[in-house]
Amino acid sequence: MRWHRRIDAEFRISAEIVIDAPSGNTSPSGFPLCVSRTTRTALSLEPQEKTVAWLGLDAGEYKHRKRSRLVELSASELAERLDWA
């Protein structure tokens, strides 16, 4: 009797959220190449300026978002809650 079977499958590396700090560039084009085009939400932290930027995947491109789809905080609300020390 066999208790396992082989399943042919294709696996893709993905993440729901990726955090980048510090990049020096919060524009969607400046986001790291390590972020795949399947990662829905990206968070860019700028510790010197004490700011954050949400980026969301829309039609294969990252665009700035006021709020995350995963974390119920705006960029400014999140920045206020972080310990920047």
C-alpha positions in Angstrom: 0.0 0.0 0.0 1.3 3.5 -0.9 0.6 6.3 1.4 1.9 9.1 -0.8 1.6 10.0 -4.4 3.5 12.3 -6.6 1.7 15.5 -7.5 3.1 17.5 -10.5 3.0 21.1 -9.5 4.6 24.4 -10.3 5.8 26.4 -7.3 6.4 30.1 -7.5 8.2 32.3 -4.9 5.8 34.9 -3.6 5.1 37.0 -0.6 2.1 39.1 0.5 4.2 41.9 1.8 7.8 42.9 1.4 9.6 45.6 3.5 12.5 47.6 2.1 14.7 49.9 4.2 16.5 52.2 3.4 16.3 52.5 -0.3 16.6 56.3 -0.9 14.0 56.0 -3.5 10.3 55.4 -2.7 9.2 55.6 -6.3 7.7 52.4 -7.7 10.6 52.2 -10.3 13.1 52.4 -7.5 11.8 49.4 -5.6 14.2 46.5 -5.4 14.3 43.9 -8.1 14.0 41.2 -5.5 10.3 42.0 -5.2 8.5 39.8 -7.6 5.6 41.0 -9.6 3.4 38.7 -7.6 4.0 40.5 -4.2 0.8 42.5 -3.7 2.0 45.0 -1.1 5.4 46.6 -0.5 6.4 48.9 2.3 9.3 51.3 1.8 10.8 52.8 5.0 12.9 55.9 5.1 14.5 56.0 8.6 16.3 59.4 8.1 13.0 61.1 7.1 10.9 58.9 9.5 8.4 58.2 6.7 7.0 55.1 5.0 5.4 54.6 1.7 2.9 51.9 0.7 3.1 50.5 -2.8 0.5 48.2 -4.2 0.6 45.9 -7.2 -1.9 47.1 -9.9 -2.0 45.5 -13.3 1.6 44.3 -12.9 3.0 47.7 -11.8 3.6 49.1 -8.3 1.8 52.3 -7.5 1.7 54.4 -4.4 -1.2 53.7 -2.1 -2.6 55.8 0.8 -3.4 52.6 2.7 -2.2 49.0 2.7 -4.7 46.3 1.6 -3.1 44.1 4.3 -2.4 46.4 7.2 -5.2 48.7 8.2 -3.0 51.8 8.6 -2.2 54.6 6.3 1.5 55.4 5.7 1.4 58.3 8.1 -0.4 56.3 10.8 2.2 53.6 10.6 5.1 56.0 10.6 3.7 57.5 13.8 3.7 54.1 15.5 7.2 53.0 14.6 10.1 53.4 17.0 12.6 55.1 14.8 15.4 55.1 17.5 
